Amino acid sequence: MQRTAEAVSLGHPDKTADYISSYILDRIIKQDKHARYAVEVMIKNNTVVLGGEISTSANISALPQYIKRALAEIGYDDRYARIWGDCVINPAQIKIINLIGVQSVDISRGVDANGWGDQGVFVGYACQGEGQINRELFLARKLNNALYDMARKSDNLGIDIKTQITLNDGKIETAIVAIPMLRDENLTDFIVSVLGERPANIIINGTGRYTYHGSIADCGITGRKLACDFYSTAAPIGGGSPWTKDASKADLTLNVYARILACENLRNNDECFVYLSSCIGHNELPSGLIKTIKNGVISYHDLWCNQKPSILIRAYGLDKPIYTKLCRKGISGILPNAK
């Protein structure tokens, strides 16, 4: 049976947008841990558009500096722009369109009462194996991280990277890599060394040429890489993007909680799914269910869960500036008790 998963680097424009929003939130939480934050980011060419709501006592006049620092952390700095020229974003030419308002008073009254800031459904997943995620996703992410680390130090390789792994009955059938190159470079041996076996097929830059990249080649928008950040095709994706929200939003906290519960309830099962739902303004969860699979046998258990937002926020340190770290890991990269 074939199973395929994809991973993208922070240099991919959609993940760049996610990271910018997460970076801004970290800076705000350092000043105001009670901030209300929901900011979407679109990045195209050298323009960054911010849209959403922020209610905070923090000083947000430094948003332009935050955006440039976030880009530099990813690798889009002045050195990179000198190497790649017109093929990539230039941090010295960044323009910002700011469409940020404040949180609706109708929403804030519910959050002030320790209720959730949104309604929705959320899914957590875990399975046996490295990282307690499906192996094709683990390998796609492992390869992507290795290529990204190499590209950060290279004068030839770019950081807008996609990797895709197809397994067939547990063996790697196909590895697909998209990585910018100024000059042709043979990466086959490196790919094999990272994966630990030689795929039957290795495809590097399927069109034969890949130089224009990042926001110059592709418009980046927050929340478009959820399949990479969650569980690929192994499990449904619950809620919306977690990278553009503070912890009062269920999209962030309940997705984190569902993943942790799935890992904790995996035990001797092959797979574990956790399904949660929330209601805006209420702190009790309308529904909770655990589904486990062992040797093809499916079992269901109702999950009574009445954890108030404030309890989960404190338990997982979500009132601290950890959002860029979470954005780097992805929801499926979270493990219980991991530092």
C-alpha positions in Angstrom: 0.0 0.0 0.0 1.3 3.4 -1.0 1.3 6.3 1.5 2.7 9.8 0.7 3.4 12.9 2.8 4.9 16.3 2.1 7.0 18.7 4.1 8.0 22.3 3.5 10.7 24.5 5.0 10.3 27.9 6.7 11.5 29.4 3.5 8.4 28.3 1.7 6.2 31.5 1.3 3.2 30.0 3.2 5.4 29.0 6.1 7.2 32.3 5.9 3.8 33.9 6.4 3.0 31.6 9.4 6.4 32.4 10.9 6.0 36.1 10.6 2.7 36.0 12.5 4.1 33.7 15.1 7.1 35.9 15.6 5.0 39.0 16.1 2.9 37.2 18.7 6.0 36.1 20.6 7.2 39.7 20.7 3.8 40.9 22.0 3.5 38.1 24.6 6.8 39.1 26.0 5.2 42.5 26.8 1.7 41.3 27.6 0.9 37.7 28.3 -2.9 38.5 28.2 -2.8 39.9 24.7 -5.6 38.9 22.3 -4.1 38.1 18.9 -5.4 36.9 15.5 -3.3 38.1 12.6 -3.2 36.7 9.1 -0.2 37.4 6.8 0.1 37.5 3.1 3.5 38.0 1.4 4.0 38.6 -2.3 7.2 39.9 -3.8 8.5 42.5 -1.3 5.1 43.4 0.2 3.7 42.0 3.4 0.0 42.4 4.2 -1.2 42.1 7.8 -4.9 41.6 8.5 -6.7 40.8 11.7 -7.1 41.9 15.3 -4.8 42.7 18.2 -6.0 43.9 21.6 -3.0 44.5 23.9 -1.1 46.9 26.1 2.1 46.0 24.2 3.7 48.5 21.9 3.0 47.4 18.3 4.7 50.3 16.6 7.7 48.0 16.0 5.8 45.7 13.6 8.0 46.5 10.6 11.2 45.6 12.6 9.5 42.4 13.8 8.8 41.4 10.2 12.4 42.0 9.0 13.8 40.1 12.0 11.4 37.2 11.3 12.6 37.1 7.7 16.2 37.1 8.9 15.6 34.2 11.3 14.2 32.2 8.4 17.3 33.1 6.3 16.0 35.9 4.1 18.6 38.4 5.1 20.8 40.9 3.2 23.5 38.2 2.5 20.9 35.9 1.0 19.5 38.8 -1.2 23.0 39.5 -2.5 23.5 35.9 -3.5 20.1 35.4 -5.2 19.4 39.0 -6.5 16.0 39.4 -8.2 15.2 35.7 -7.6 14.1 36.2 -4.0 12.7 38.7 -1.5 14.8 41.7 -0.6 14.5 42.7 3.1 15.8 46.2 2.2 12.7 46.8 0.0 10.0 45.5 2.2 6.7 47.3 2.1 4.0 46.7 4.7 0.2 47.1 4.4 -1.3 47.1 7.9 -5.0 46.2 8.1 -5.0 45.2 11.9 -7.9 46.3 14.1 -9.0 45.2 17.6 -10.8 42.2 18.9 -14.6 42.3 18.7 -16.3 43.2 22.0 -18.7 40.3 21.4 -15.8 37.9 21.4 -13.9 39.5 24.2 -16.8 39.3 26.7 -16.7 35.5 26.3 -12.9 35.2 26.6 -13.0 37.5 29.7 -15.3 35.0 31.3 -12.6 32.2 30.7 -14.5 30.9 27.7 -13.0 29.8 24.4 -12.5 32.5 21.8 -14.0 30.4 19.0 -16.0 27.3 18.2 -14.8 24.4 16.1 -13.8 20.8 15.9 -10.2 19.5 16.6 -8.4 16.3 15.9 -5.3 14.8 17.5 -3.4 11.9 16.1 -0.5 9.6 17.2 0.9 6.3 16.0 3.7 4.0 16.8 7.1 5.0 15.3 9.6 7.7 15.5 8.1 11.0 16.8 4.8 9.1 17.1 3.8 10.2 13.6 3.3 8.4 10.4 6.6 7.3 8.9 6.2 9.0 5.5 5.7 12.4 7.2 8.6 11.8 9.6 10.9 11.1 6.7 9.6 14.0 4.6 10.2 16.3 7.5 13.6 14.8 8.4 14.8 15.2 4.8 13.4 18.7 4.6 15.1 19.8 7.8 18.5 18.4 6.7 18.3 20.2 3.3 17.2 23.4 4.9 20.1 23.3 7.4 22.5 22.7 4.5 21.0 25.5 2.3 21.3 28.0 5.2 25.1 27.6 4.9 25.3 27.3 1.1 26.1 29.9 -1.6 24.3 27.7 -4.2 21.2 26.2 -2.6 18.0 28.1 -1.7 15.8 27.8 1.4 12.4 27.5 -0.2 12.3 23.7 0.0 9.6 21.0 -0.5 10.1 17.3 0.1 7.7 14.5 -0.6 8.1 10.8 0.4 6.0 7.9 -0.9 6.2 4.6 1.0 5.1 1.3 -0.5 4.7 -1.5 2.0 7.0 0.3 4.3 9.9 0.9 1.9 10.7 4.3 0.3 9.5 4.1 -3.2 9.8 7.8 -4.3 11.6 10.8 -2.8 10.8 14.1 -4.5 12.8 17.3 -3.7 12.3 20.8 -4.8 15.2 23.1 -3.8 16.4 26.3 -5.5 19.8 26.0 -7.2 22.0 28.6 -8.9 24.1 25.9 -10.4 23.3 22.2 -10.8 24.3 20.2 -7.7 24.0 16.4 -7.2 22.2 15.8 -3.9 21.4 12.1 -4.5 24.0 10.7 -2.0 23.0 13.3 0.6 19.3 12.3 0.3 20.1 8.6 0.6 22.3 9.3 3.7 19.5 11.2 5.4 16.8 8.7 4.6 18.9 5.7 5.5 18.0 3.8 2.4 18.0 4.4 -1.3 14.5 5.1 -2.8 13.5 3.4 -6.0 13.0 6.8 -7.5 14.6 10.1 -6.6 13.4 13.3 -8.4 15.1 16.6 -7.8 13.5 19.7 -9.2 11.0 18.1 -11.5 10.9 21.0 -14.1 14.7 20.8 -14.4 15.2 24.4 -13.2 14.3 26.2 -9.9 15.8 29.6 -9.2 13.0 32.1 -8.6 11.6 31.2 -5.2 9.9 32.4 -2.0 7.4 35.3 -2.3 8.9 36.3 -5.7 7.7 33.1 -7.3 4.7 32.3 -5.1 2.3 34.3 -2.9 2.5 33.1 0.7 -0.6 33.1 2.9 -1.0 31.9 6.5 -2.6 28.5 7.1 -2.1 26.9 3.7 0.3 24.2 4.8 -1.8 22.6 7.5 -1.4 19.1 6.0 2.3 19.5 6.5 2.0 20.9 10.0 -0.6 18.3 11.2 -0.7 14.7 10.0 -0.7 14.7 6.2 -3.3 12.2 5.1 -3.1 10.0 8.2 -5.8 11.9 10.0 -8.3 14.7 9.5 -7.2 18.3 10.2 -9.2 20.0 12.9 -9.9 23.7 13.3 -8.0 26.4 11.4 -4.5 27.6 11.4 -2.8 27.5 14.9 0.0 29.9 13.9 -2.0 33.1 13.8 -3.7 33.0 17.1 -3.1 33.5 20.8 -3.9 30.7 23.2 -7.5 31.8 24.0 -8.3 30.6 20.4 -9.3 27.0 20.3 -7.5 26.6 16.9 -4.2 26.8 18.8 -4.8 25.3 22.3 -7.2 22.5 21.5 -5.2 21.3 18.6 -2.1 21.2 20.9 -4.2 19.5 23.6 -5.7 16.9 21.2 -2.2 15.9 19.9 -0.9 15.5 23.5 -3.9 13.4 24.5 -3.4 11.2 21.4 0.2 10.6 22.3 -0.7 9.9 26.0 -3.5 7.5 25.0 -1.5 5.7 22.3 0.0 3.2 24.8 0.1 -0.3 23.2 -2.2 0.7 20.3 -1.1 1.1 16.7 -2.9 4.4 16.3 -4.9 6.9 18.4 -7.2 9.6 17.3 -8.7 12.3 19.7 -11.7 14.4 18.6 -12.7 17.5 20.5 -15.0 20.4 20.0 -15.5 23.9 21.5 -18.1 26.6 21.8 -17.3 30.3 21.7 -17.7 31.9 25.1 -18.0 28.6 27.0 -15.3 26.8 28.8 -16.8 23.3 28.8 -16.2 21.2 25.6 -19.4 20.0 24.0 -17.8 16.7 22.9 -14.7 14.5 23.3 -13.9 11.1 21.8 -10.9 8.8 21.7 -10.6 6.2 18.9 -7.8 3.6 19.0 -6.8 1.0 16.5 -4.9 -2.2 17.5 -4.3 -5.0 15.0 -7.2 -3.7 12.9 -9.6 -3.6 15.8 -11.2 -0.2 16.4 -12.3 0.9 19.9 -14.1 4.1 20.9 -14.1 5.8 24.3 -16.0 8.9 25.3 -13.7 11.6 26.7 -15.1 13.9 29.3 -13.1 17.0 29.1 -13.9 20.2 31.0 -10.5 21.9 31.0 -10.9 25.6 31.1 -8.8 27.6 28.7 -6.8 29.2 31.5 -5.9 25.8 32.9 -4.6 24.4 29.5 -2.8 27.7 28.8 -0.9 27.5 32.1 -0.3 23.7 31.8 1.4 24.0 28.4 3.1 27.4 28.8 1.0 29.0 26.1 1.2 32.4 27.8 4.9 32.5 27.0 6.7 33.4 23.8 6.9 29.8 22.4 5.0 30.3 19.1 7.9 30.5 16.7 9.1 27.2 18.3 5.7 25.6 17.8 5.5 26.9 14.2 8.9 25.3 13.4 7.8 21.9 14.9 4.2 21.7 13.6 1.4 20.3 15.6 2.5 16.7 14.9 5.9 17.6 16.2 4.6 18.2 19.7 5.2 15.4 22.2 4.2 15.2 25.9 6.9 16.5 28.3 9.1 17.5 25.3 11.3 20.5 26.0 
